[in-house]
Amino acid sequence: MRRRRENIILKTPDQMRKMRTAGLVVAQIHQAIRDAVEPGMTTADLDHVALDVLKRNNATSNFYGYYDYPGQICTSVNEVIVHGIPGNRVLEPGDLVSFDCGAIVDGWHGDGCFSLVLPGGDPEVTARRQRLCDRTEKATWVGVAAMARGKYVGDIGAAIDDYVVGLNPTPDIVQDYVGHGIGRAMHEDPDVPNYRTHFKGSKLVPGMVLCIEPQLTEGKETNVTLEDDWTVVTLDGSDACHWEYEVALHEGGVWVLTAPDGGKAGLAPFGITPAPLD
């Protein structure tokens, strides 16, 4: 079986700075959602929060209208892995919610996801969901650290895989959805698997901008897409979680474009200091 040839578009430092602008809009959306979200809100309410931030920054959503996607962001609750459409679903105490958000500024894309567990609910369920959320976030930073230190794109997925396999109980890694390159298009080459493969992948070189986005499930990662053609849920109804960071690799090192601090706090446990673009 032959692997398709990838067409990786390398970015200049100036182009990365423009992408940083879009990435910071995504970070603003994330913070606005954190500040606003509470039980009793609908997922559509949070979609409006995101739209307000986009308008204030003269930005547009890179999700809205993408293959006719109807929302500004994706809101994936509990058993939803990815691509949950904002609507009339009311958030309940103890819900685990992943907010995947994007922004386009001057033609350049930002893309990032964070998750949280709403306060309240059954303490045992809430604790289990928080554990999954924390582990998924850690897996994402493991991937970012591997991008900083690795030689090939495949090193990212291998590092995430090694981390997850070492957990007890061990979550499943969703294999149907992977990270990706990004730039003037939301999805560019290369694909960035969140698991170990037989391929090393493309060589990691300055100019790459990648989205690293593992999705973990409490039960089996087997999934199905609902009749809306977007919402992806676990087949066994188990909880799922999704985190994502957009990361630039330049001559000085890595800089996390969707993290306000460039990734300093997230990479500190790995002994890595990110390198600003300025």
N, C-alpha and C positions, 0 to 999 in steps of 0.2 A: 504494500500500500504506500503510495507516494503522498507526501505532505505538500499542500499547496504552497506556492511561493508567496511570501509576504511582501507587501509594499509599505515599508515603514517610512514615514515622513518625519525627518529630524527637524527640530525647532532651534532657532537661534536664541541666544540669551534675551534679546529684545522681544522676540515672540513669546518666550516664556514669561516675561514680565507682564505682557498683555494678558496671558492666560491666568497669571496670578490675580489680576483685577477681577476676572470672572470667578476665580476660585474664592476670593474673599466675599463676593456677593453670595455664593453658596454658603459660606460660613455665617454670614449675616442671617440668611434664611434659617439655618439650623438654630442659631441663638434665639431668633424671634419665636420659633416653634417651641423651644424649651421654655421660654418665658410665658407662653400662652397656654400650652396644652394642660388639660385637666380632665378628669372624668366628667362625663355629661356632654362634652363637645362631640360634634360629628367630625369625621375625617374631612368633609367638605369645608368645615370651619378652618381647619389648618391649611387647606389649599388656598383659602382667601388670605391667610396670614402670609403665605409665601408670595402670592401675587402682589400684595402691598409692598413687600421688600423689593421685588423685581421692578415695580414701577418707580419706586424712589431712586433706584440706581440706573434708570433708563436701560434696563436689561430685559431680556425675554427668556421664557422657559425653553430649554431645548427638548423638553418632553412633550409639551403641548403641540398637538398636530403631528407628532412623529408616528407615521403609519396610522394616523387618525386617533392617536391617544388623546383622551378628552380632558385630562387633568394637567395642572401646573407641576405637580409633584406626584410621587407614588407613596401611598400610605398602606403599609402591609402589617396587618394585625394578627398576632398569635400564630395560627396555622398557615397564614399567607407568607410565602417565601419572598416573592418579589412581585412588582407591577400591580399592587393593589390600587384600584381606582378610587380617588376620593369621592365620597357620596354621603348617604344618610346613615351609615353605620355609626352608632353612638359608642364612644369609648367608655369602657367600664374600669372600675378600680382593679388594679393588678394586670391590666392588659400589657402585653409586650408589643410595641409598635416600632416599625422601621420606617424612617422618613428618607426616601431617596429624592434628592433635589438637584436641579441643574440650572445653569444660567448661561446666556450668550451675551457677551459684551464686545461690540465692534467686531463681530464675526468669530470670536474665540470662545471656546467652550470651557465651562467648569462643571464638575460632576462629583457629588459626594453623598454619602448616606451615613446616618447615625441611628441608633436605636435607644429606647428607654423603656422602663417598666413604670407604669403609673402607680402611684401610692394606693394602698388599701388592698382589698380583696383577701382571699385566703392566704394566710402567711406562708404556708408550705408551697403553694403554687407560685406566689410572688418570689419567694427565695429561689425556686428552681429556675424561673424565667430570668431573674437577675444574674444567676450563675451563667446561663447561656449567653446573655447579653455581654457580660464581662469577658467571657471566653472568646466570643466572636470579635470583640474589639481588640483583644490581645492578639488574636490570629492575624488581624489586619496589620498591626504594628510589626509582628513577626515578618510579614511579607514585605513591608516597607524597609525594614532593616536588611532583609535579604537582597532587595534591590540596591541598597547602598553598598553592600559588601560582595554581592555575587558577580558572576561572570556572564551568566546567561539568564534569559527570561525564565527558563525552567527552574532555576534556583529558587525563585519566589514561591512557586507552588510546592516545591519539595520541602521548603522550610515550614510553610503553613501545615502541610501534611504531617511532618514530623511532630510539630507542636500538638496538633489535634489528636493524633494517635496516642500520644503520651498522657492524655487526660483520662480521668476515671470519675464517673462513667464517660465513655467516649462518644462525643456527638458524631453525626454523619456530616460529611462535606458534600454540599450540592454540586454535582458535576455537570449539570445541564446548562449552567450559567457561569460565565467566567469574566474576568477583568479584560481590559482592552486599552489600546492606544487612544489618544484623544488630541484634538487640535482645532482645526476649522470645521471638522465634523465630530459629532459626539462619539462615534465609534470608528476607530481607525485600527489598522494593524499596529502591533501584533496582538493576538489573543494572549491573555495572561491567565492560565489555569490556576485554580486555587488548590491543586493537588498534584502529587508526583505523577509524571508521565514518562514514557520511554524516550521522549524527545528533549534535548537540551534547550531547544528554542533558539531564538535569535540572540546574538551577542548583545549584552548591555553596553551601550555606548552613549557618550554625551550627546544631548539633543533629543533623547527619548522623553516622552511624557506619557506615563501609564496610570491607569486607574486600577487599583488593587482592591478587590471587593469580595472577600469570602462570605458565603452564606452557610450557616450551620443549622442543623436540625436536632432536636432533642431525641426524636425517634429515627425512622428511616428517611433517607433523602429522596426516595421515590416520590414523584410529584405528578400532578395533573393540572392542566390549564382549564379554567372554567369557561362557560359558554360566552362570556364577554370577550374571549380571545386574548385576554391580558392577565387576569389574576391567576397566579400560580400558587397552588396550595399543596401541602404534604398529603400524600394519599392516606396515611394512617391518622391524620388529624393532629399530629404532634406539633409542638411549637417550633418556630423557625426564627432566625435572626440574621441581619444583614448590616455590615458596616463597609464603608468605602472611603478611600482617600485618593486624591489625584497628586501624583508625585513627578517632579521634574528631575532629571539626571543631567547635570552640567559638569563642566571641567572641574569645578570646586567640590562637587559632591551632590547630595540630594537636597531638595527643598520641597516641602509638602505644600502644594499650592492652595489646598482647601483648609489648611489649619492656620489660624491666625498667627500662631507662633512659629510657623514653618515646620512644625514637627518636633520642636525641642523637647517638650515634655514627654511625648510618646516614644521618642527614640532614646531618651536618657537612660532607661533601664538596660539598653543594649550597648551602652558606652559609645553611642554615635552622636556627633554634633552636626546637625544639618548646616548647610552652607547657603547663606542668603544669596539672592541673585544680584543685589545691589551692593 
